[in-house]
């Protein structure tokens, strides 16, 4: 039986909660009605299923196991009123977890997690929550469907949670000694699930609603995202302004072109309307860009073009109970750990229409005086964040592994 718990420490009869564990059972999923994994179900998991999910985004009562609505604390536990102080850790024995974002999943890549029974159960729970077969889509595709935002975001979060179960199986101390966690874009929901701020089922449902809403916003106007590699002389603001001026001349009434993701100093992701991005692609050398690459997404994520997605996501957020994170969980918007449950709700909304400041988050996590050891870092997914870590902090990347 797969169990999602909070790491506990009994001190003087009180229970302290630090993250993710199986020492105390909070929710049991053995009574879930299993979703059959076959090609027929995959074919039926169409855009209509996701549209129903989006239209009913505030209804969290579809799952057959109503015990999921129970308190996140075990019966009889003494609930601490304030966030407890954690004992100091030796940096060399502590760990950091990183959660990837959309676009990193490859067909069949989750196979390596399925030898762990609890990882398989994560997929079964996710299938029950969203109403379509995520595991079969991850294993068999088709890729063009898996890459669509309404499927990819929830699949990415689910796959990272399965990787977490693999990490727990192989290296339990990596979980027990976790000092902080950060998620890239939609990976922030994975991080919040691990921290105990969101329950497993609520986090997966939020990822599905978020992906469906952002897909709908993407379909309203031609838009996209562009990875740019900068020269020392590049002025990104001038690049965006020139592109928007061109788009306006081409008939776009309210052109959008902004930095959507700060990856590392030489690399950023721009997002905006199609005309602006085409202009940059056609003129990148004159604009003093070393290289540009169109990303395989249809939306200008983390810009104002995602504002139409906020209503459905807020509707879903308002329906769930959010707890204060019990471990340092970094916000893409502020680059700092969340301070309260109220912050989680507010900042998750802002994150969808604001730049992801990944470079700044990594700098904050790994900043330390000379001579202080670096923690071990585990990425719950593709390995893409390891490359970025190496470009931001080479020494920290020496202690990196992806699961």
Secondary structure, DSSP 8 states (H G I E B T S, - for coil): --EEB--EEEETTEEEE-S-BSSS--EE-TT------SHHHHHH--HHHHHHHHHTTT----SS-GGGGS-SS-TT----SS--------GGG-EEEEE--TT---TTGGGGGTTSHHHHHHHHHHHHHHSS-HHHHHHH--HHHHTSHHHHHHHHHHHHHHHHHHHHHH-HHHHHTEEEEEESTTHHHHHHHHHTSS-HHHHHHHHHHHHHHHHHHHTTS-EEEEEEEE-TT--HHHHHHHHHHHHHHTT-TT--EEEEEEEETTEEEEEEEHHHHHHHHHHTTTTTEEEEEE-S-SS-TTSGGGGGGHHHHHHHHTTS-----SSEEE-TTTSSB--SHHHHHHHHHHHHTS-B-HHHHHHHHH---TT----EEEESSSSHHHHHHHHH-HHHHTTEEE-
